[in-house]
Amino acid sequence: MLLRPWTIDDAPALFRLSRSAPDLVRQLPPLDDLAACRALIERFAQPGGRAFALTENGVPIGNVGISDALNAHRNGWFHYWMGAETRGRGLASRAAATVATWALDEGGLFRLELGHRVENLASGRVAERAGFIAEGIERAKLLYDGVRHDVRTMSRLATDPVPGLQPIRLVLE
Ligand SMILES: CC(C)(COP(=O)(O)OP(=O)(O)OC[C@H]1O[C@@H](n2cnc3c(N)ncnc32)[C@H](O)[C@@H]1OP(=O)(O)O)[C@@H](O)C(=O)NCCC(=O)NCCS
């Protein structure tokens, strides 16, 4: 297992992963073709953001990213997803914990925040295992297919305990 930046050559893998589970449609922008995947990978590397492909035997199987981190408060927005075939092995939790620990230590951020639909229990569990603490509920924040969803907000601070999960090797360049 390895966490490393996405490269343009990962576009076919990103395309395949994006179609592996219906819930990824909400997690990713529309990825209709390889050009759209390449454009998203280029956006991953823009200032204020980092995105790490979680790879197994060199092949991307998921993503952990930070965005909106260019601010005076040293906050970042945290997000993650896994392709359908490799879910349920604890890898998303370990990858999220690894990237969060790096961001709050060497990465120079003080606060990571995220929000998940309250019914997305797997996402909430991943965040908890990665050391995030629940802050509250944003009522009816998201609208999907005509239905409004409450969102649970969570954060992890540089001063919070580091979770005891086995880290995954993280390569920055
Ligand atoms: C959220 C997501 C990354 C989890 O991936 P995963 O591979 O299942 O994650 P892990 O195996 O590391 O851990 C999942 C945890 O959720 C739990 N879980 C999974 N499905 C669950 C469910 N329906 N109800 C309750 N708990 C559930 C698992 O038991 C596990 O907890 P545990 O380690 O205490 O047993 C994956 O489902 C995904 O990509 N979803 C779509 C994108 C998404 O929602 N991203 C987050 C946006 S905020």
The ligand as an SDF file (V2000), in Angstrom:
LIG
                    3D

 48 50  0  0  0  0  0  0  0  0999 V2000
  -16.7720    6.2690    3.1430 C   0  0  0  0  0  0  0  0  0  0  0  0
  -15.8550    5.2560    2.4650 C   0  0  0  0  0  0  0  0  0  0  0  0
  -14.5480    5.9500    2.0720 C   0  0  0  0  0  0  0  0  0  0  0  0
  -15.5610    4.1160    3.4510 C   0  0  0  0  0  0  0  0  0  0  0  0
  -14.7040    3.1850    2.8160 O   0  0  0  0  0  0  0  0  0  0  0  0
  -14.3760    1.7770    3.5230 P   0  0  0  0  0  0  0  0  0  0  0  0
  -13.3630    1.0940    2.7010 O   0  0  0  0  0  0  0  0  0  0  0  0
  -15.6320    1.0540    3.8170 O   0  0  0  0  0  0  0  0  0  0  0  0
  -13.7500    2.2900    4.8920 O   0  0  0  0  0  0  0  0  0  0  0  0
  -13.0700    1.4110    6.0590 P   0  0  0  0  0  0  0  0  0  0  0  0
  -13.0520   -0.0270    5.6760 O   0  0  0  0  0  0  0  0  0  0  0  0
  -11.7810    2.0550    6.3950 O   0  0  0  0  0  0  0  0  0  0  0  0
  -14.0260    1.6510    7.3240 O   0  0  0  0  0  0  0  0  0  0  0  0
  -15.4080    1.7180    7.1960 C   0  0  0  0  0  0  0  0  0  0  0  0
  -16.0170    1.7710    8.6000 C   0  0  0  0  0  0  0  0  0  0  0  0
  -17.4020    2.0810    8.4470 O   0  0  0  0  0  0  0  0  0  0  0  0
  -18.1550    0.9870    8.9370 C   0  0  0  0  0  0  0  0  0  0  0  0
  -19.3170    0.8820    8.0540 N   0  0  0  0  0  0  0  0  0  0  0  0
  -19.3190    0.6040    6.7410 C   0  0  0  0  0  0  0  0  0  0  0  0
  -20.5960    0.5870    6.2970 N   0  0  0  0  0  0  0  0  0  0  0  0
  -21.3750    0.8920    7.3530 C   0  0  0  0  0  0  0  0  0  0  0  0
  -22.7780    1.0260    7.5480 C   0  0  0  0  0  0  0  0  0  0  0  0
  -23.6260    0.8970    6.5300 N   0  0  0  0  0  0  0  0  0  0  0  0
  -23.2260    1.3250    8.7850 N   0  0  0  0  0  0  0  0  0  0  0  0
  -22.3840    1.4820    9.8090 C   0  0  0  0  0  0  0  0  0  0  0  0
  -21.0420    1.3740    9.6990 N   0  0  0  0  0  0  0  0  0  0  0  0
  -20.5540    1.0760    8.4770 C   0  0  0  0  0  0  0  0  0  0  0  0
  -17.2600   -0.2160    8.8960 C   0  0  0  0  0  0  0  0  0  0  0  0
  -17.6770   -1.2260    9.7930 O   0  0  0  0  0  0  0  0  0  0  0  0
  -15.9490    0.4190    9.3110 C   0  0  0  0  0  0  0  0  0  0  0  0
  -15.9140    0.6930   10.6900 O   0  0  0  0  0  0  0  0  0  0  0  0
  -15.0530   -0.2330   11.7070 P   0  0  0  0  0  0  0  0  0  0  0  0
  -13.6450   -0.1320   11.2410 O   0  0  0  0  0  0  0  0  0  0  0  0
  -15.2820    0.3670   13.0460 O   0  0  0  0  0  0  0  0  0  0  0  0
  -15.6010   -1.6310   11.5580 O   0  0  0  0  0  0  0  0  0  0  0  0
  -16.5290    4.6420    1.2030 C   0  0  0  0  0  0  0  0  0  0  0  0
  -17.7480    4.0460    1.5880 O   0  0  0  0  0  0  0  0  0  0  0  0
  -16.8060    5.6560    0.1210 C   0  0  0  0  0  0  0  0  0  0  0  0
  -15.9310    5.9650   -0.6830 O   0  0  0  0  0  0  0  0  0  0  0  0
  -18.0360    6.1870    0.0680 N   0  0  0  0  0  0  0  0  0  0  0  0
  -18.3980    7.1480   -0.9740 C   0  0  0  0  0  0  0  0  0  0  0  0
  -17.6910    8.4590   -0.8050 C   0  0  0  0  0  0  0  0  0  0  0  0
  -17.9240    9.0820    0.5530 C   0  0  0  0  0  0  0  0  0  0  0  0
  -18.9940    8.9660    1.1270 O   0  0  0  0  0  0  0  0  0  0  0  0
  -16.8780    9.7830    1.0250 N   0  0  0  0  0  0  0  0  0  0  0  0
  -16.9710   10.5320    2.2500 C   0  0  0  0  0  0  0  0  0  0  0  0
  -17.7010   11.8090    1.9660 C   0  0  0  0  0  0  0  0  0  0  0  0
  -17.9390   12.7520    3.4300 S   0  0  0  0  0  0  0  0  0  0  0  0
  1  2  1  0
  2  3  1  0
  2  4  1  0
  2 36  1  0
  4  5  1  0
  5  6  1  0
  6  7  2  0
  6  8  1  0
  6  9  1  0
  9 10  1  0
 10 11  2  0
 10 12  1  0
 10 13  1  0
 13 14  1  0
 14 15  1  0
 15 16  1  0
 15 30  1  0
 16 17  1  0
 17 18  1  0
 17 28  1  0
 18 19  1  0
 18 27  1  0
 19 20  2  0
 20 21  1  0
 21 22  1  0
 21 27  2  0
 22 23  1  0
 22 24  2  0
 24 25  1  0
 25 26  2  0
 26 27  1  0
 28 29  1  0
 28 30  1  0
 30 31  1  0
 31 32  1  0
 32 33  2  0
 32 34  1  0
 32 35  1  0
 36 37  1  0
 36 38  1  0
 38 39  2  0
 38 40  1  0
 40 41  1  0
 41 42  1  0
 42 43  1  0
 43 44  2  0
 43 45  1  0
 45 46  1  0
 46 47  1  0
 47 48  1  0
M  END
$$$$
